[in-house]
Amino acid sequence: MFSLEGKNALVTGASRGIGAGIAKALAMQGANVAINYTKSADKAEWVAGEIRGMGRDSFIVQGDVSKKKEVVAMFQTLRDHWGRLDILVNNAGVITFGVFEEISEKDWDKVIDTNLKGQFLCSQEAVKMMKPVSWGRIINIASISSGGVGIGFPQIAHYTASKGGVIGLTENMASDLGPFGINVNAVAPGAINTDMGKLDDKTKDALIGRLPKRRIGEPQDIGAAVAFLASNEADYITGATLYVDGGWLTT
């Protein structure tokens, strides 16, 4: 079950952290995976090398997802290399911190443009490759910090707004694209052990104490959820948000 043999996938922001975990999880199920990065070519190439070591095709492709020109060029590279794209995982994201009234317009724009606009731009290009074959999977990475679930965090209003937008975007994309055989879902991670999600020891211990699973999540936990949603077994799931949070929302 959950075989992705012969499928071609693009994971944005896949040079490290959750993105790298997703890329490797897809490859473990048989997919070929393109690794998008912005600056860290050496890290992206390391992930691609790991995937090639599994016997899958993998290459790196640079592009800032918040810039339409770079997104278009990135997808042209995919067309030239594979000719077909089956799976898009919109993972690229950034976070900055600031007291609400002191968040700068520059930081607001950077977070919204990368986390939300970037998913919109990449999805538009992916759909152009998926519609002609009437099959596709788009998985958007949201967050437990996205509103509506009773979990709030200080000093990241712009990040939370972007991830709430991702969930809204996912639902509308699913409605628009379902008739064309394209499923669109979101995965919303809780606390995950990455550089971006790093917690101080006191906060980490307090959080673990309230999580039913009694541990912080790992990138492969998110990767497994994405691999399932990309599979044929998830064919009747679209427009959904899957919270992968160790039970945080139950407490």
GIKA-V554769 format. One record per pair of residues at least 12 apart in sequence whose C-alpha atoms are under 6 Angstrom apart, sorted by sequence separation. I is the first residue (numbers start at 1). J is the second residue. If there is no record, write none. Layout:
<<I J> <I J>>
//
This chain:
<<146 160> <145 160> <170 185> <94 111> <146 163> <147 164> <146 164> <143 163> <14 35> <93 114> <142 163> <14 36> <15 37> <93 115> <8 31> <10 33> <13 36> <7 31> <8 32> <9 33> <10 34> <11 35> <12 36> <13 37> <32 56> <34 58> <36 60> <38 62> <142 166> <192 216> <193 217> <4 29> <5 30> <6 31> <32 57> <33 58> <34 59> <35 60> <36 61> <37 62> <38 63> <191 216> <192 217> <193 218> <3 29> <4 30> <5 31> <32 58> <34 60> <36 62> <38 64> <192 218> <4 31> <15 43> <15 44> <90 119> <213 246> <212 247> <211 247> <211 248> <144 188> <137 182> <139 184> <141 186> <142 187> <143 188> <144 189> <116 162> <134 180> <135 181> <136 182> <137 183> <138 184> <139 185> <140 186> <141 187> <142 188> <143 189> <144 190> <66 113> <115 162> <134 181> <135 182> <139 186> <66 114> <87 136> <89 138> <131 180> <86 136> <87 137> <88 138> <89 139> <90 140> <91 141> <108 158> <112 162> <116 166> <87 138> <89 140> <90 141> <66 118> <65 118> <185 238> <184 238> <185 239> <187 241> <188 242> <189 243> <100 155> <183 238> <184 239> <185 240> <186 241> <187 242> <188 243> <189 244> <190 245> <99 155> <187 243> <189 245> <98 155> <97 155> <97 156> <174 238> <174 239> <171 239> <170 239> <8 85> <9 86> <8 86> <9 87> <10 88> <11 89> <12 90> <13 91> <7 86> <9 88> <12 91> <13 92> <12 92> <137 230> <17 194> <21 219> <25 223> <21 220> <18 219> <22 223> <26 227> <21 223> <2 231>>
//
